[in-house]
Amino acid sequence: MRYGDNHRRRTHRRIVENASYGLRQKGAKGLSVIDLMKLAGLTHGGFYNHFESREALVGEAIAFAMDQTTERWKKLTNDKANGERFETLIVDYLSPRHRDNPKHGCALPTLAVDVARSSSSEQQALASKLEKMIDVFAELLPDEPPRQARQIATGAIATMVGSIVLSRAVGAGRLSDGILVAGRMTVGGRIRKPRGKATRVMRGDK
């Protein structure tokens, strides 16, 4: 049976979406092509009808996952006053709910280390979407100069991701909860009010 372009696009999206959930749970190195296709309820025989390589699928899945996070951030802060938007996002990200639900959470805590050791295409996919995440976060600080807002946003995301990584690594419990609290205090306090001159964070800096 021959399928039309709409069916192909829907199938392609289904593969990418399900791969993104699997990668957030298992990491970029934890799933083969066969595993990734099984997540979408498909056999691996049709893989190359949609993707040139496993790296291509992983890159699209990373982009999909990070787009989900930025959209969530926008929805969470859309109806908040300027003074509440930054804190709303921090509290939501550094929460037990997010810690305990990697499948539907931010991709960075699970995938960043794996991608650092992966292909340049996967790294580029992550870097491109991280730039957009930083932009969204910086927009929550309209009272800061653009350069300062971007520095704060970059530091905040780095601290938040690290806090989720450690809180998951030690397992749910007092220490894990304490890491989340400490992360919220750090991002909401010291990073929001940096000392000294801002260091410029350029797009595409390595």
Secondary structure, DSSP 8 states (H G I E B T S, - for coil): ----HHHHHHHHHHHHHHHHHHHHHH-TTS--HHHHHHHTT--GGGGGGT-SSHHHHHHHHHHHHHHHHHHHHHHHHTTS-HHHHHHHHHHHHTSHHHHT-GGGS-SHHHHHHHHHTS-HHHHHHHHHHHHHHHHHHHTT-TTS-HHHHHHHHHHHHHHHHHHHHHHHHT-SSHHHHHHHHHHHHHHHTTTTS--SS-----TT--
